[in-house]
Amino acid sequence: MTEYAPDAAFARSQQVHAGIEEWLASPAAGGLEHAVLEDELAARGRELMRQALQDHLDLRAAREQRQEQAAGPDGITRRRAERGHSRPLATVFGQVTVSRIAYRAPGAANVHPADAELNLPPEMHSHGVRKLAASGAAHGSFEHACADVTTRTGSRLGKRQCQELARRAARDFAGFYARSGRRPPPAAPGDVLALSCDGKGIVVLPSAMRPDAARRAGKAVPKQDGRLSRGEVRNRKRTAGTGAVFNITPVPRTAAAILDPGPGRPPGPTASGKWVTASITSDAATVVADVLAEADRRDPGRQRTWIALADGNKHQISRIQAEAAARGITITIICDFIHVLEYLWKAAWCLFPEASPGAGPWVRAHAAAILDGNAAAVAAAIRDQAARPGLSAANRTTATRTADYLDNKAPYLHYPQALAAGWPISTGVIEGTCRHLVKDRMDITGARWGLDTAEAILKLRALHANGDFDAYWKYHLQQEHQRNHPSRHDDSHTLAA
């Protein structure tokens, strides 16, 4: 086998480098503004890197040792070897050509052991381009992601290609977080382990709707031509389940401190070590199970205090209770106090005239009583007021609904205990997660999502939000190697003389 000297192997890239030096030293470059210099040098520098990579690949092809035989995943032994089989590869520097030895047998696909050494994907886009596309698509529209790839690599990428690359990039999300050995984020002594779940609607294609929603959409008949009537929607949504696990540094507070709107209000409990997830294909039970599994990983010895913050959804609460019971975990579920306030305001506008100055003090007094643990008394008082003569049937129904809510959620209105222990009493963390993880990306104007693409983008955004994207990508490349390059050649082969 001929051994190539480095100078000879990289002669072409050296010529490109010399051309850059010559251009920079020329009078033409000497009269340019720095912005023009930056743009031109970026393009020339990318070509230098592309040519250097091409020279390296050519050198590897020249040095590749011929094997006596090679076997593919089909078990067929290939004894015929041919040099010069090439394939394109679109890289972050531009397109290059990869040449390598192909091992052949009648009726069997060619085997290329060099592809496994390089961990080449079966398609033309390199893993570097895939990483750029996946990260760009997670942060903005597919159009912007394609434009960014073109700007940074010089290679054009279509929208559908970008979507496919994003879907492939997110395929190892579950395996990455299920693997053993992950270190939980540090928690200070006394920190509480908190979790929360919610859902956020995403506009989807008709084919992506859940069966019940699809049936309702099929039966819907427009009430008028030209515009939507009250209650009608132009697009249909499918709920994506979201979840968060985080540490809480307790800060004891009082009911007065919670209701005081002044600037001297003391700071509330702080969250740290947040881990988030979201899924539009999994049901709520699966998302809750994933959240409890992450919390369980953080406290396998059951040494910490567990709390769950919920918005009052019955199914969500029941799933948290079921998952906790299955793991033998004692968990305190706290209903979001902001939801309670919303119900109180709904009742207030049923019992007071519009814009009445008495509504605010009424809500404040009842909120203070609930924070002191007297939700049942507040529910009884609202029912008494709703029964007074002169109140319309609709207002009476709404006010009574607030009383029913307080009675039904009484087991989860642990506000005196939570405030004394320094726990949060609102679902701000998961509300922020829904906004950042789902709404900010998935609600781009005009977007209508298919399930697989939406699921991939949610996973990629969760990886970025958790600060795990780079670690995930290393794991993903390992999985790609196992998928694309199972053991293809016989370990007992001998080198050809």
C-alpha positions, 0 to 999 in steps of 0.5 A: 500500500502506498503511503502518502506524505502529509504534504502530498495528501493535503496539497489541494487544501494547502493551495486553497490556504495559499489562495486565501493568504494571497487574497488577504495580502492583495491591494483589492482586499486592502481597500475593503471594510471589515464587514466585507472582509468577514463575509469573504473570509468566512466563505473562503475559510469554509471552502478551506475546511471542506477541502481539508476534510476532502483531503483527509477522506481521500487519504483514509481511502488510500490507506484503507487496508483490504480485508480477505472477506467481510460479512454483512448483517445478513450473515452473507460473507463477501469475498470480492473487494472493489476500491473506488466506491464513493458516496456524497456527504453533505457536511457543515463545511460543504459537500464532500465525496467519501471513497472506500472499499466495497465488499460484494457477493452475488445477490447481496448488498455491498458492505463498506467497513469504512462507513462504520469507522466514520459512523456515516449515516445512510443518507447524505447529510452528516451528523453535524448538519443534522445537529444544526438542523435539529437545534435550529428547528427546536428554536425557530421555524423550519424555514429559519432553520433551513436558512441557518444551515445554508448560511453556516454550511453553504449547503441547501436544506429543504423544509421537508428534509429539515423536518425529517432530520429533526424527527431522526434527531429526537428518536433516542430521547426516551433511551437517553433519560431511561439509562442508568448512571445519570447524576441528579442535580444537586439539592441543598439540605432541606430542599423539597422535591416538587413535581407538576403536570399540565397540558397545552393545546397544539394546532394539528392537522386533521389526521393528527386529532384524537378520535373523539375530537375528529368525530366532533370536528366532522359533525361541526357545521358552520353557523354562518358564512364568512366569519366564525360565530361564538364558540366556533374555532378555525383550527383544531387542537390536540393537548400535549402533556407537560411535566416538570420535576424540580427542587424547592428551597423552602421559605415560610410565609403567612397568608398576609404576606401572600395577599399583600400587593405592596413592594415589601412582599417577601420572596417566595420559595425558589426552584432549581434543578428543573427537568421538563418533558412534553409529549403530544403522542403519549397520554396524560398517564404516561407523562405523569409516569415519566415525571414520577420516574424522574422524581424517583431517580432523584430520591431513590432512598425516599429521604426527601419531602415530596409535593405535587402542584396541580391545577385541580384536574381530577384525572391528573391528580388521580394519576399522581396518586396512583404512581406515587402509591405504586412506588410506595411514596408519600406525596402531598398534592397542593391545588394551585391557589391562582385557580382558586382565586379565579373561581372566587372572582367568577363568583364575585361577578355573579354576586356583585354588580359589574365594576362594583368596588365591593368585589375586590374586598370580598375576594380578598376576605374569602382568599384569606380565609381559604389560606387559613384553612377555612375553605369549607366555611367559604363554600358555605358562605358562597352558597348562602349568598347564591341562594338570595332572591333576585339572583339570576339562574345563570349567576346562581349556577356559576357561584354554586360551581365555585362552592362545589370546587372548594368542597371537591378540592378540600383535600388538596387545599393544604395552604396552612401546612404549605405556607408554614413549611415554606412550600409553593402554592401555585403552579408557576413552574409548569405554567412557565414550562407550557409557555416556553416549551410548547406555546413559544414554538408550536404556536407560530402563526399558521403552523399546523402540526403532524404528530411525529414532527410535533413530538420530535420538536417537543423532545428537542426543546425539552433537551435544550431546556434541561441543558442536556442537548450536547450530552444527548447528542453524544448518546444519540451518535452512539445509538446511530452507530449501533443502528446503522453499523451492526457488526458487518465483518467477520472478526476472524478475517485476515488481511490480504497479502 
